[in-house]
Amino acid sequence: MSFSIIGTGSALPKTIQTNEDLTEFLETSNEWIVSRTGIEARHICVEESILDIALDASLNALDNAQLKPQDLDLIICPTLGGDTVTPSLACLVEKELGAACPSFDLNAACSGFVYGLDVADAYFSRNKQMKILVIAVDAMSKLVNWKDRATAVLFGDGAGAAVLSSGDDLKAIHLTAVGNQHALCIPWQKGNHPLLRNQETLLPYLKMDGSEVYRFAVSAICKDLKIVVKEAGITLDDLDYVIPHQANLRIIESAAKRLKIPMEKFVLQVSFCGNTSAASIPLVLDEMNRQGKLIPGTRIALTAFGGGLTTGACILEWS
Ligand SMILES: CC(C)(COP(=O)(O)OP(=O)(O)OC[C@H]1O[C@@H](n2cnc3c(N)ncnc32)[C@H](O)[C@@H]1OP(=O)(O)O)[C@@H](O)C(=O)NCCC(=O)NCCS
């Protein structure tokens, strides 16, 4: 016995920035961005804090699950970071919801939601009667260098949540990590101790080797999906839907072609959200849930990759 997803929620900040908007301050074009990535627009936190969108998505998911915040036994928040280093975003969500339960952040970059499900699964194996909120939130607009056209155009902000209860939806899950600072890195503050002199000043913004990440991503999706379907005792043909991390349409198309899975089975939001990091998969999951696409027996594969480098995939059978 593991968990079932009994509610989903999501939130996107109000401000929409189109590719055309970006051309006002970056040397780029709608044609370049669409042809290389499939991204047409992204949502950016301007009026909202990171906590605001995390709360919206969490309340949405609780409402969908017909639970009160006080019913929660644990909050896991996959994120690259909230508005403060401490308190963690999870603790602030817990406070604002009025929940009363242990809460922590988890950093596995864009694979964070699948990592969060795996951690939750371990809790269910210890105590089957829990209600766990996994709230994945990232505001990449605060972490990219808006002078770097090679990276800034790829990302957006968002939050996606799932409420888990004991059940049997999770059929297989597989995580990986291969430490790599070259492919994708966001440097951090190096401190201000008086003895620290002559330090290189690093901008705290995302740096990436796009083609290295691209190759890694296509191969990770293919490897991980084959592993989880085998572990679940099914084949790729048995999948109703694949929810891939929404980084780049071309990455998804290449993986689909290699795996011989029809593109129609891949559910996409990349065109209007861009890469929302940990939030990208639960944002799609919530949209599908609200559209009534998830009915008992629906088989879904989630497949994520991101900074770390990390990957995570799982098979869910909706109950
Ligand atoms: C970043 C990425 C879109 C680049 O696509 P690409 O097909 O490799 O790009 P190309 O090599 O065709 O083009 C690079 C050229 O476009 C230019 N370019 C980069 N960004 C540009 C932009 N926004 N607008 C216009 N030109 C741009 C570069 O300067 C370079 O020019 P040059 O050839 O004159 O040096 C692609 O590598 C990618 O998506 N990688 C994965 C990134 C990712 O998903 N990261 C997150 C993982 S969680």
The ligand as an ORCA input file, in Angstrom:
! r2SCAN-3c Opt
* xyz 0 1
  C      18.831     26.167    -25.125
  C      18.355     25.507    -26.400
  C      16.912     25.898    -26.674
  C      19.214     25.966    -27.567
  O      18.745     25.378    -28.738
  P      19.754     24.968    -29.879
  O      18.980     24.363    -30.964
  O      20.852     24.164    -29.262
  O      20.296     26.326    -30.302
  P      21.215     26.522    -31.560
  O      22.503     25.837    -31.336
  O      20.452     26.144    -32.773
  O      21.385     28.054    -31.561
  C      22.349     28.648    -30.807
  C      22.494     30.020    -31.404
  O      21.316     30.755    -31.092
  C      21.673     31.911    -30.347
  N      20.658     32.115    -29.346
  C      20.597     31.610    -28.101
  N      19.496     32.027    -27.477
  C      18.836     32.804    -28.365
  C      17.624     33.524    -28.305
  N      16.850     33.520    -27.200
  N      17.228     34.193    -29.389
  C      17.969     34.219    -30.502
  N      19.144     33.579    -30.624
  C      19.558     32.864    -29.550
  C      23.030     31.584    -29.748
  O      23.725     32.775    -29.486
  C      23.664     30.786    -30.836
  O      24.126     31.639    -31.832
  P      25.476     31.317    -32.644
  O      25.202     30.024    -33.345
  O      25.601     32.471    -33.542
  O      26.524     31.199    -31.604
  C      18.450     23.949    -26.286
  O      19.793     23.583    -26.230
  C      17.737     23.422    -25.067
  O      16.541     23.522    -24.935
  N      18.453     22.763    -24.145
  C      17.868     22.239    -22.942
  C      17.666     23.331    -21.944
  C      16.745     22.951    -20.846
  O      15.718     22.365    -21.054
  N      17.100     23.295    -19.612
  C      16.335     23.096    -18.449
  C      16.426     21.705    -17.995
  S      15.452     21.434    -16.590
*
